[in-house]
Amino acid sequence: MSKLSPLAPERFPDLPPVAGVEIATAATGIRYKGRDDLLMMRFAPGTTAAGVLTRSLTASAPVLWCREALASGRPAAGLLVNAGNANAFTGARGMASVDRLLGALGTTLGCGREQLYVASTGVIGEPLPDQRIAEHLAGLERGLAADAWARAARAIMTTDTFPKGAVRKAKIGATEVTLVGIAKGSGMIAPDMATMLSFVATDAKIPAAVLQGLMRRGADRSFNAITVDGDTSTSDTLLLFATGAAGNPEVDGPGSPLLRGFRRALEELLTDLALQVVRDGEGATKLVEIAVTGAASGRAAKRIALAIANSPLVKTAIAGEDANWGRVVMAVGKAGEKADRDRLRIAIGGVAVAENGQRVEGYDETPVAAHMKGQEILIEVDVGIGRGKARVWTCDLTHGYIDINGSYRS
């Protein structure tokens, strides 16, 4: 594992059991030695599922299966995740591996394969030695426990330097429900419908169709608003499982007033996990928030924000603690969305550096330079066109990113 990110939280949070969810992990040695790299979850009967998956046209075999499973709308019974091998761009062999694992997992858990979900993360293009996974399933089933979230978060890591977890509470009517989630991700992060891997469970009782609506909205405001390096993974998978064990009142749609607190808690949890991914960006030393206002639409604002967030020139300037706001101007201009040069306003750390199409009169770089030395950077841009706004998060680009990715397969 790489050196701990300087942006890592002080500790892994205390994640409580979620009624109806059991967890186990194991070490297969497929890529990593001396650590768990396999995760199994078993869900109570009647558990509903929702998810968003990468839209990459070279999506992995597990992603292709999860699309089918989600579309079926059937209750979820289990989840199997391996780290170290993505089972992506492995052709018919990859799908055959998924098929064999589904059969073995279904036998182990006593359910049909249509109730099962799988995910893989790691090296692309290497055939998955699924037999080395299947031989651990019986032991995993015997070791299932309700309080193993920390082990689960560590088992799915690849280049991550710390495990990622979050918990929230909410009420549906008078019933308190719990939401717990884990995630992994550090590089190849520019989610397009999801993140690298993230799994969330709740004891709330919510129909699958309603859960799906909540998930899409939550993902767009969290995982789809982060970028580390502008590269979307073949394996992006974000799944949410609702066991129904809390016994809350029935809800009739994603807009139900009963779900107001749950919706807020879910978005907070997903954002928490997404920001942990950015804080663990490969080689990152700074967390960067980019807020764009005054755009022609929300979509236009997000495109401008991502143009700034993904600019190597902007990211390296931040790494070098250089308040070079001209690079932000450049990124706004290349985004392909409407912007009024003579109304453009840029602020860094709350200090206006440019407005009305030029540098602020009497501009003093001292407070901005001081802000650039911190670990959390704020860039605000108003493009002077309309009312569209968006917020995205990224990290700086350092030589550490090259070191990690230059030796990833060695």
C-alpha positions in Angstrom: 0.0 0.0 0.0 1.2 3.5 -0.8 2.1 6.1 1.9 -1.0 7.4 3.7 -2.5 10.4 2.0 -2.0 13.6 3.9 -5.7 14.3 3.4 -6.8 11.1 5.0 -9.3 11.3 7.9 -7.9 10.7 11.4 -9.6 7.4 11.7 -12.1 5.0 10.1 -15.6 5.8 11.4 -17.5 3.4 13.7 -19.9 1.7 11.3 -22.8 0.0 13.0 -24.4 -3.3 11.8 -27.3 -2.9 9.4 -30.1 -5.2 10.2 -30.4 -7.8 7.4 -26.8 -7.5 6.2 -24.0 -10.0 6.9 -20.4 -9.5 5.8 -17.3 -11.7 5.4 -13.8 -11.2 3.8 -11.0 -13.5 2.8 -7.5 -13.5 1.2 -7.2 -15.2 -2.2 -3.7 -14.0 -3.1 -4.8 -13.3 -6.7 -2.7 -10.1 -6.7 -2.1 -8.9 -3.1 -0.3 -10.9 -0.5 -1.0 -10.9 3.2 -4.3 -9.1 3.1 -8.0 -9.7 2.4 -9.0 -9.1 -1.2 -12.4 -10.8 -1.4 -15.7 -9.5 0.1 -19.1 -11.3 0.4 -22.3 -9.8 1.7 -25.6 -11.7 2.4 -28.9 -9.9 2.5 -32.1 -10.7 4.2 -35.0 -12.0 2.0 -36.9 -9.2 0.3 -33.9 -6.8 0.1 -34.4 -4.3 -2.7 -31.5 -3.0 -4.8 -30.6 0.0 -6.9 -27.4 1.2 -8.6 -25.6 3.2 -11.2 -22.8 1.8 -13.3 -20.1 3.1 -15.6 -21.2 4.1 -19.1 -17.8 3.2 -20.4 -18.0 1.3 -23.7 -15.4 -1.1 -22.5 -17.2 -1.9 -19.3 -16.1 -5.0 -17.3 -17.9 -8.3 -17.3 -19.2 -7.8 -13.7 -20.7 -4.4 -14.8 -22.5 -6.1 -17.7 -24.0 -8.6 -15.3 -25.0 -6.0 -12.7 -26.9 -4.1 -15.5 -29.0 -7.2 -16.1 -29.6 -7.9 -12.4 -30.7 -4.3 -11.7 -33.0 -4.3 -14.7 -34.8 -7.4 -13.4 -35.9 -5.7 -10.3 -35.6 -8.9 -8.3 -34.8 -9.0 -4.6 -31.1 -9.1 -3.8 -29.6 -12.0 -1.9 -25.8 -11.5 -2.1 -22.8 -9.5 -3.3 -19.3 -10.7 -4.2 -16.4 -8.3 -4.8 -12.8 -9.0 -5.6 -9.8 -6.6 -5.7 -6.7 -6.8 -7.8 -8.2 -8.0 -11.0 -10.9 -6.0 -12.8 -12.1 -8.8 -15.1 -12.4 -6.1 -17.8 -11.5 -6.5 -21.4 -11.4 -10.2 -20.9 -14.0 -11.1 -23.6 -16.0 -14.3 -23.4 -13.6 -15.6 -20.8 -14.6 -12.8 -18.5 -18.3 -13.5 -18.8 -17.6 -17.2 -18.3 -15.8 -16.3 -15.0 -18.8 -14.3 -13.9 -21.2 -17.1 -14.8 -19.2 -19.7 -12.8 -19.0 -17.4 -9.8 -22.7 -16.7 -9.9 -23.4 -20.4 -9.9 -21.0 -21.1 -7.0 -22.3 -18.1 -5.0 -25.9 -19.1 -5.6 -25.2 -22.6 -4.4 -23.4 -21.2 -1.3 -26.2 -18.8 -0.4 -29.1 -21.0 -1.5 -30.5 -18.5 -4.1 -30.9 -17.9 -7.8 -28.1 -16.1 -9.7 -30.6 -13.4 -10.7 -30.5 -12.3 -7.0 -26.8 -11.9 -6.9 -24.4 -9.0 -7.7 -20.7 -9.1 -8.5 -17.9 -6.5 -8.8 -14.2 -6.5 -9.6 -11.5 -3.9 -9.5 -7.8 -3.9 -10.4 -5.7 -4.6 -13.4 -7.5 -4.5 -16.8 -7.0 -7.2 -19.4 -5.9 -10.1 -17.1 -8.2 -13.2 -17.0 -9.8 -13.7 -13.6 -8.7 -16.9 -11.9 -12.3 -17.4 -10.6 -11.6 -20.8 -9.1 -9.3 -19.2 -6.6 -12.3 -17.1 -5.5 -14.9 -19.9 -5.6 -12.8 -22.1 -3.3 -13.2 -19.5 -0.5 -17.0 -19.2 -0.7 -17.9 -21.9 1.8 -15.5 -20.4 4.4 -16.9 -16.9 3.7 -20.4 -18.2 4.3 -19.4 -19.7 7.7 -17.7 -16.4 8.7 -20.5 -14.0 7.9 -21.0 -11.4 10.6 -23.0 -8.2 11.1 -20.1 -6.1 12.4 -17.4 -6.5 9.6 -17.7 -3.2 7.8 -14.1 -2.1 8.5 -12.8 -5.4 7.1 -15.1 -5.0 4.0 -13.7 -1.5 3.3 -10.1 -2.7 3.4 -10.8 -5.8 1.3 -11.9 -3.8 -1.7 -8.9 -1.4 -1.8 -6.4 -1.3 -4.6 -4.1 1.8 -4.8 -6.1 3.4 -1.9 -4.1 4.5 1.0 -7.0 4.3 3.5 -10.3 2.5 3.8 -13.4 4.7 3.2 -16.7 4.5 5.2 -19.6 6.6 6.3 -22.8 6.3 8.3 -25.9 8.4 8.5 -29.2 8.1 10.4 -32.6 9.3 9.1 -36.3 9.0 9.9 -39.0 7.7 7.6 -42.2 8.7 9.4 -41.4 8.0 13.1 -39.1 5.1 12.3 -35.3 5.7 12.5 -33.3 4.0 9.8 -29.6 3.5 9.4 -27.4 4.0 6.2 -23.9 2.6 6.0 -21.6 2.8 3.0 -18.0 1.9 2.0 -16.1 2.9 -1.1 -12.8 2.4 -2.9 -11.1 4.6 -5.3 -7.9 6.6 -5.8 -7.0 6.8 -9.5 -8.9 6.5 -12.7 -11.6 8.7 -11.2 -13.9 10.7 -13.4 -17.2 8.9 -12.7 -19.8 8.7 -15.4 -22.9 7.4 -13.5 -21.0 6.0 -10.5 -17.6 5.7 -8.8 -14.9 3.1 -8.8 -16.6 0.8 -6.3 -19.1 1.8 -3.6 -21.6 -0.3 -1.6 -24.3 1.2 0.6 -26.8 -0.7 2.8 -29.8 0.5 4.8 -32.5 -1.2 6.9 -35.1 1.0 5.4 -38.0 -0.5 3.5 -38.1 1.1 0.0 -39.3 -0.3 -3.3 -36.6 -0.9 -5.9 -38.0 1.6 -8.4 -38.1 4.3 -5.7 -34.6 3.4 -4.5 -33.3 3.7 -8.0 -34.6 7.3 -8.3 -33.0 8.3 -5.0 -29.7 6.7 -6.1 -29.5 8.5 -9.5 -30.2 11.9 -7.8 -27.7 11.2 -5.1 -24.9 9.9 -7.5 -25.2 13.0 -9.7 -24.6 15.3 -6.7 -21.8 13.3 -5.3 -19.8 10.7 -7.2 -20.6 12.3 -10.5 -19.2 15.6 -9.2 -15.7 14.4 -8.5 -12.6 13.8 -10.6 -9.0 12.9 -9.8 -7.5 12.4 -13.3 -10.3 12.7 -15.8 -10.4 9.0 -16.6 -13.6 7.0 -16.2 -13.1 3.4 -15.0 -14.3 0.3 -16.8 -15.5 -1.0 -13.5 -17.5 1.9 -11.9 -20.2 0.4 -9.7 -22.3 2.0 -7.0 -25.0 -0.2 -5.4 -27.5 0.4 -2.7 -29.3 -2.4 -0.8 -32.4 -1.8 1.4 -33.3 -4.8 3.6 -36.6 -3.4 5.0 -35.7 -4.7 8.5 -36.6 -1.3 10.1 -40.3 -1.7 9.3 -40.9 1.9 8.3 -44.1 3.2 6.8 -44.7 2.4 3.1 -43.5 5.1 0.6 -45.2 5.6 -2.8 -42.5 7.3 -4.8 -39.1 9.1 -4.7 -40.8 12.4 -4.1 -42.8 11.2 -1.0 -42.6 13.6 1.9 -41.8 10.6 4.1 -38.5 10.3 2.3 -37.3 13.9 2.8 -34.9 13.0 5.7 -33.8 9.7 4.0 -33.0 11.5 0.7 -30.9 14.1 2.5 -29.1 11.5 4.6 -28.3 9.4 1.4 -26.9 12.4 -0.4 -24.8 13.4 2.6 -23.4 9.8 2.9 -22.6 9.5 -0.8 -20.9 13.0 -0.8 -18.9 12.0 2.3 -17.7 8.8 0.5 -17.0 10.7 -2.8 -14.9 13.3 -1.0 -12.9 10.6 0.7 -12.1 9.2 -2.7 -10.8 12.6 -3.8 -8.8 13.0 -0.6 -7.2 9.7 -1.5 -6.5 10.8 -5.1 -3.2 9.2 -6.2 -0.4 11.5 -5.1 -2.9 14.2 -3.9 -1.8 16.8 -1.3 -4.8 19.2 -1.7 -8.6 18.9 -1.9 -10.0 21.4 -4.4 -13.6 22.6 -4.5 -14.7 24.4 -7.6 -18.0 26.3 -7.6 -19.4 27.7 -10.8 -22.3 30.1 -11.0 -23.9 32.3 -13.7 -23.9 29.7 -16.4 -26.5 29.1 -19.0 -27.7 26.0 -17.3 -26.7 23.6 -14.5 -25.3 21.3 -17.1 -23.2 24.1 -18.6 -22.0 25.0 -15.2 -20.9 21.5 -14.5 -19.1 21.2 -17.8 -17.2 24.4 -17.0 -16.4 23.2 -13.5 -15.0 19.9 -14.8 -13.0 21.7 -17.4 -11.2 23.5 -14.6 -11.0 20.5 -12.4 -9.5 18.3 -15.1 -7.0 20.8 -16.4 -3.4 19.6 -15.8 -2.2 23.2 -15.8 -4.7 24.2 -13.1 -4.0 21.1 -11.0 -0.2 21.4 -11.2 -0.4 25.1 -10.3 -2.3 24.1 -7.2 0.3 21.4 -6.4 3.0 24.1 -6.7 0.9 26.5 -4.5 1.0 29.0 -7.4 -2.0 31.4 -7.4 -2.0 31.4 -11.3 -5.6 32.3 -11.9 -4.9 32.8 -15.6 -5.1 29.0 -15.9 -8.6 29.1 -14.6 -9.5 31.7 -17.2 -8.0 29.4 -19.8 -10.1 26.4 -18.6 -13.3 28.4 -18.6 -12.6 29.4 -22.2 -12.0 25.9 -23.4 -15.1 24.4 -21.8 -17.2 25.0 -24.9 -20.0 26.7 -22.9 -21.2 30.3 -23.0 -19.2 32.7 -20.9 -19.1 36.5 -20.9 -15.5 37.7 -20.8 -16.4 41.1 -19.6 -18.6 39.7 -16.7 -16.3 36.9 -15.7 -15.5 36.9 -12.0 -12.9 34.6 -10.3 -12.2 34.2 -6.6 -9.7 32.0 -4.8 -10.2 31.3 -1.1 -13.0 33.9 -1.0 -10.7 36.7 -2.4 -11.7 38.2 -5.7 -8.8 38.1 -8.2 -10.6 39.0 -11.4 -13.8 40.6 -12.3 -15.4 42.4 -15.3 -13.0 40.7 -17.6 -9.8 41.7 -16.0 -7.6 41.6 -12.9 -9.1 43.2 -9.8 -7.8 46.8 -9.5 -5.2 46.9 -6.7 -5.1 43.1 -6.5 -2.9 41.9 -3.6 -1.9 38.2 -4.1 -0.7 37.8 -0.5 -4.0 36.3 1.0 -4.5 34.2 -2.1 -1.0 32.8 -1.9 -1.6 32.0 1.8 -4.7 30.1 0.9 -2.9 28.1 -1.7 -0.6 26.7 1.0 -3.5 25.1 2.8 -4.8 21.6 2.2 -8.3 22.7 1.1 -8.6 25.0 -1.9 -11.7 26.9 -3.0 -12.1 28.3 -6.5 -15.2 30.2 -7.4 -16.2 31.3 -10.9 -19.1 33.3 -12.1 -19.4 33.3 -15.9 -22.0 36.1 -16.2 -24.5 34.4 -18.4 -27.5 33.0 -16.5 -28.5 31.2 -13.3 -26.9 27.8 -13.8 -24.6 26.6 -11.0 -22.6 23.5 -10.1 -20.1 22.3 -7.6 -17.3 19.7 -8.2 -14.3 18.5 -6.3 -10.9 17.4 -7.5 -7.3 17.2 -6.1 -3.9 18.5 -7.2 -1.6 16.7 -9.6 1.8 15.8 -8.2 4.7 13.6 -9.2 3.3 11.1 -6.8 0.6 10.3 -9.4 3.3 9.4 -12.0 5.1 7.3 -9.4 2.0 5.3 -8.6 0.8 4.7 -12.1 4.2 4.2 -13.7 4.7 1.1 -11.6 1.1 -0.1 -11.1 1.6 -3.5 -12.8 5.1 -4.1 -11.5 
